[in-house]
Amino acid sequence: MNDFYYTNRRRIRANQHIRELAAHVQLNHKEFIQPLFLDENISTQTPLSSLHEINSDTLTSLLQQMENDLQNGISKFLLFPVPAKKSERNFDYNFIINGLREIRKKFGNTVWVAADLCLCAYTSHGHCGILNAARNKVSNDESVKELARYALQLAKAGADCIAPSDMMDGRISAIRDILNENQLDDIAIMSYSAKFSSQFYGPFRDACKSTPGNNCSIHDRKSYQASPFNKNDAILSTIRDIEEGADIVMVKPALPYLDVVHELSEAVKWPLAAYHVSGEYQSIELLAQNNIIERDKAHVEIWTSLKRAGATIIISYAARHAKEWIEKIEY
């Protein structure tokens, strides 16, 4: 008996049909979330120079964009506000609150909206929380109190989910408590639980006008975002956030941290989002614009790697193309 016949793997690669049958990763556009930017500083929809095909939106253009995305099969969104006014504290959230109310008024329950929760777009210094008097440290507890206050307003305005991206300690517990105390216990929390201090956020910071370091002595977010050199910190932070009441947890960025995605998928068995962030997205777009790769196939390949690692949810700037691109996958 020839052992070759028992070790030949090429039979399950022979054609499209058997490759489909043998595939253990299946993509579904219903698992995707599309980020959106609602910008108070503009009067018309404005393309973002550092994020190909992504725009800053007025409320009017945002509603139209969401309508278009719905027609393309995307009903889940992650909403980022870009307010006109920046300050140190006593922040005014009326702009995003009005936006959420209008979204709910137009779409009802046909869309699911996660409202990003952070102070970086509101602060004059660009950090994700309130600075101490010496302006050399983000004050964790003061920031958590403000984030909880903000979360309550977002939930009352119509957010389906609060998505804290600030990485302050204890904020999940504080948000869960204030929501429950106000009979909003059905509002989900999607925690940026394993958010790393990364070089891949640049285009996003341009969009949100939130680069840290203005008029203060701390010019990065390493003191509150996870270190790329400390996976265990991200794992333990995620477990803590689940214990405090997070309904969905997240790894951000996605590709450099596939090992974290996989380890968390095995350890916690919890809804797990992988955020393919702005720098990762734009890298593919630039390669495609220079005819070095095929755009749709490259994004699909990345999404497949996220699913293969264990992600159950994918946040992608190309999510609005997911249904179209997935349907024409060549296995």
C-alpha positions in Angstrom: 0.0 0.0 0.0 1.4 3.4 -1.0 1.4 5.9 1.8 1.2 8.7 -0.7 -2.6 8.2 -1.1 -3.1 8.8 2.6 -0.9 11.9 2.9 -2.1 13.7 -0.3 -3.7 17.0 0.7 -4.1 18.3 -2.8 -7.5 16.6 -3.3 -9.2 19.1 -1.0 -7.7 22.0 -3.0 -8.6 20.6 -6.4 -11.4 23.0 -7.3 -13.6 25.8 -6.0 -16.4 23.4 -4.8 -14.3 21.2 -2.5 -12.3 24.2 -1.3 -15.6 25.7 -0.2 -16.6 22.5 1.6 -13.3 22.2 3.3 -13.1 25.8 4.5 -13.4 26.2 8.3 -13.6 30.0 8.2 -16.8 31.6 6.9 -17.2 35.4 6.6 -20.6 37.0 7.1 -21.3 40.7 6.5 -23.6 40.7 9.5 -20.6 40.4 11.8 -19.2 43.7 10.6 -19.3 47.2 12.2 -18.7 50.3 10.1 -17.0 53.3 11.8 -18.4 56.8 11.1 -17.2 60.3 11.9 -19.7 63.0 12.8 -17.9 66.3 12.5 -19.3 69.6 13.9 -16.6 71.6 12.2 -17.8 71.1 8.6 -20.8 72.1 6.5 -20.6 69.4 3.8 -19.4 65.9 3.7 -15.6 66.1 3.5 -13.2 63.3 2.3 -10.4 62.4 4.7 -7.1 62.8 3.0 -5.5 60.1 5.1 -8.3 57.6 4.9 -9.2 56.6 1.3 -13.0 56.6 0.6 -13.8 57.6 4.2 -15.5 60.9 5.0 -16.1 63.3 7.8 -19.9 63.8 7.9 -22.3 66.5 8.7 -25.5 65.1 10.4 -27.3 65.3 7.0 -24.6 63.5 5.1 -24.2 61.0 8.0 -27.8 60.0 7.7 -27.5 59.5 4.0 -24.3 57.5 4.4 -26.0 55.2 6.9 -28.9 54.8 4.4 -26.5 53.8 1.7 -24.7 51.4 4.1 -28.0 49.8 5.0 -28.7 49.1 1.3 -25.3 47.4 1.2 -26.1 45.1 4.1 -24.4 47.0 6.9 -26.6 47.8 9.9 -24.1 48.2 12.7 -22.1 51.3 13.2 -19.4 52.7 15.5 -19.9 56.5 15.8 -17.1 59.0 16.6 -17.9 62.6 17.3 -15.6 65.4 16.3 -16.8 68.5 18.3 -15.9 72.0 17.4 -15.1 73.1 20.9 -12.2 71.8 22.9 -11.6 72.4 26.6 -10.1 71.0 29.8 -13.3 69.9 31.6 -17.0 70.7 31.7 -17.4 69.3 28.2 -20.5 69.9 26.0 -21.8 66.8 24.5 -24.9 68.3 22.8 -23.6 67.8 19.3 -23.3 64.0 19.5 -26.4 63.7 21.6 -28.5 65.5 18.9 -26.9 63.3 16.3 -27.9 60.1 18.1 -31.4 61.4 18.5 -31.7 62.1 14.8 -30.3 58.7 13.9 -32.8 57.0 16.1 -35.6 59.2 14.8 -34.8 58.3 11.2 -33.8 54.6 11.5 -35.5 53.3 14.6 -34.3 49.8 15.4 -33.2 49.1 11.9 -29.6 50.1 12.9 -27.4 49.3 15.9 -25.2 52.2 17.0 -22.2 51.9 19.3 -21.2 55.3 20.5 -17.5 55.7 21.1 -16.8 57.0 24.6 -13.7 59.0 25.1 -12.6 62.5 25.8 -9.7 62.8 23.4 -11.7 64.7 20.7 -13.0 67.1 23.4 -9.8 67.9 25.3 -7.5 70.7 24.2 -4.5 68.5 24.9 -5.8 65.5 23.0 -5.6 63.0 25.9 -8.3 60.5 26.7 -9.0 61.9 30.1 -8.7 64.9 32.4 -5.2 66.0 33.3 -4.0 66.6 36.9 -3.0 70.1 38.0 0.6 69.6 37.0 -0.5 68.5 33.5 1.9 65.6 33.6 -0.6 62.8 34.2 -4.1 61.7 33.3 -6.3 61.7 36.4 -7.9 58.2 36.3 -10.7 58.7 38.9 -11.8 62.1 37.7 -11.8 60.9 34.1 -13.9 57.9 35.0 -16.5 60.0 36.7 -16.8 62.2 33.6 -16.9 59.2 31.3 -19.8 57.7 33.3 -21.6 61.0 33.0 -21.1 61.1 29.3 -22.1 57.5 28.9 -25.4 58.1 30.5 -26.2 61.0 28.1 -25.3 58.8 25.1 -27.5 56.0 26.3 -30.4 58.3 26.9 -30.0 59.8 23.5 -30.4 56.4 21.8 -27.1 54.6 21.7 -27.5 50.8 21.6 -24.0 50.3 23.0 -21.4 52.4 24.8 -17.9 51.8 23.5 -15.3 53.1 26.0 -11.9 53.6 24.2 -10.2 55.6 26.9 -8.5 52.7 28.8 -9.1 54.3 32.2 -9.1 51.7 35.0 -12.5 51.0 36.5 -14.6 52.8 33.8 -16.6 49.7 32.8 -17.8 49.2 36.4 -18.7 52.9 36.7 -20.5 52.9 33.3 -22.4 49.7 34.1 -23.5 51.1 37.5 -24.8 54.4 36.2 -26.7 52.7 33.4 -28.3 50.2 35.7 -29.2 52.9 38.2 -31.0 54.7 35.4 -33.0 51.7 34.2 -30.7 51.4 31.1 -29.5 47.9 31.9 -30.3 46.8 28.4 -27.6 49.1 26.9 -24.5 47.0 26.0 -20.9 47.9 26.7 -18.2 47.2 24.1 -14.9 47.7 25.9 -11.7 48.6 24.1 -10.2 46.2 26.6 -7.0 45.3 24.8 -6.1 48.6 23.2 -2.4 48.9 22.6 -0.3 52.0 22.3 0.3 51.8 18.5 1.7 53.6 15.5 -1.3 52.6 13.5 -3.8 55.2 14.7 -2.4 58.2 12.8 -5.2 58.6 10.2 -7.9 58.3 12.9 -6.2 61.0 15.0 -6.3 63.2 11.9 -10.0 62.6 11.5 -10.8 63.2 15.1 -8.3 66.0 15.6 -7.1 64.1 18.7 -3.3 63.9 18.6 -2.1 64.0 22.2 0.5 66.4 23.7 -0.7 70.0 23.1 0.4 72.2 26.0 1.3 69.4 28.3 4.3 67.3 29.2 2.9 63.9 28.0 3.0 63.4 24.3 1.9 59.8 24.0 -0.7 57.5 25.6 1.7 54.8 26.9 0.7 55.5 30.6 -2.8 54.2 30.0 -2.8 52.2 26.8 -1.4 48.7 26.8 2.3 48.1 25.9 3.0 46.0 22.8 5.7 44.4 24.9 3.2 43.2 27.6 0.5 40.8 26.3 -0.4 39.7 29.8 -1.6 43.2 30.7 -4.0 43.2 27.8 -5.3 39.8 28.7 -5.8 40.7 32.4 -7.4 44.0 31.5 -9.9 42.1 29.3 -10.8 39.6 32.0 -11.3 42.5 34.4 -13.6 44.4 32.0 -15.7 41.3 31.6 -16.0 40.9 35.3 -17.0 44.6 35.6 -19.8 44.2 33.1 -18.5 44.5 29.5 -20.7 42.6 27.0 -18.2 42.7 24.1 -14.4 43.0 24.4 -12.0 44.2 21.8 -8.4 43.9 20.5 -7.1 47.0 18.8 -5.2 47.1 16.5 -5.9 43.8 14.9 -3.1 42.4 12.8 -0.1 43.0 15.0 -2.0 41.4 17.9 -3.5 38.3 16.3 -1.9 36.3 19.1 -3.9 38.3 21.6 -7.1 37.8 19.6 -6.5 34.0 19.6 -5.5 33.8 23.3 -8.6 35.8 24.3 -10.9 33.7 22.1 -9.7 30.6 23.9 -9.7 32.1 27.4 -12.9 34.0 27.8 -15.4 32.7 25.2 -16.9 36.2 25.0 -18.0 38.2 22.0 -14.7 39.4 20.7 -14.2 42.3 18.3 -11.0 42.9 16.3 -10.6 46.5 15.1 -8.7 46.8 11.8 -7.6 50.3 12.5 -7.1 53.3 10.3 -3.4 52.8 9.7 -3.9 49.1 8.8 -6.8 50.0 6.5 -4.9 52.8 4.8 -1.8 50.6 4.2 -4.0 48.3 2.0 -5.6 51.3 0.3 -2.2 52.8 -0.7 -0.9 49.5 -2.0 -4.1 49.0 -4.0 -3.9 52.6 -5.4 -0.4 51.7 -6.6 -1.6 48.5 -8.3 0.5 46.4 -6.0 -2.4 44.3 -4.6 -6.0 43.8 -5.4 -8.0 45.9 -2.9 -11.0 43.7 -2.3 -9.1 40.4 -2.1 -6.6 42.0 0.3 -9.2 43.2 2.7 -11.0 39.8 2.6 -7.7 38.1 3.3 -7.2 40.3 6.4 -10.8 39.7 7.6 -10.2 35.9 7.2 -7.1 36.1 9.4 -9.1 37.9 12.1 -11.8 35.2 12.0 -9.2 32.5 11.9 -7.6 33.9 15.0 -10.9 33.8 16.9 -12.6 37.2 16.4 -16.4 37.1 16.3 -16.9 40.7 15.3 -14.8 42.8 12.8 -14.6 46.6 12.9 -13.4 47.8 9.5 -13.5 51.0 7.5 -14.2 48.8 4.5 -17.2 47.1 6.2 -19.6 48.7 3.8 -18.1 46.6 1.1 -18.2 43.3 3.1 -21.4 41.9 1.6 -20.3 42.6 -2.0 -16.7 41.3 -1.5 -17.6 38.2 0.5 -20.2 37.1 -2.1 -17.5 37.0 -4.8 -14.9 35.2 -2.7 -12.9 32.7 -4.8 -11.9 29.9 -2.5 
